[in-house]
Amino acid sequence: MAVIELFEASSSSGRAQDLEYAMHGVIQLIAAQPGAGRCEALRGVEDPSAFVFAIEWESLDAHAAFRGSAAFSRYESLVEGLIGPDTRMAHYRLVASVAR
């Protein structure tokens, strides 16, 4: 069953633009991983220091495999010093969708 990972984070003080730039490389890295599907990086409008990654995985196991891979270490190096200490990550399953 496909799952969607939502990872919410705030940028480190004064590093929001740097984090936005890094997100381009991060989503390319993640999208290339086995079991990864759609990857999106979002930045807050009302709070420009707020960011969300939305990543579709074919399963929780696929996400766990990524977290144990060398690619995850590369991800960590791309965002090192850019993400503040308060983060939240959870997995969801799609229950409804409409596109126009």
Secondary structure, 3 states (H helix, E strand, C coil): CCEEEEEEEEECCCCHHHHHHHHHHHHHHHHCCCCEEEEEEEECCCCCCEEEEEEEECCHHHHHHHHCCHHHHHHHHHHCCCEEEEEEEEEECCCCCCCC
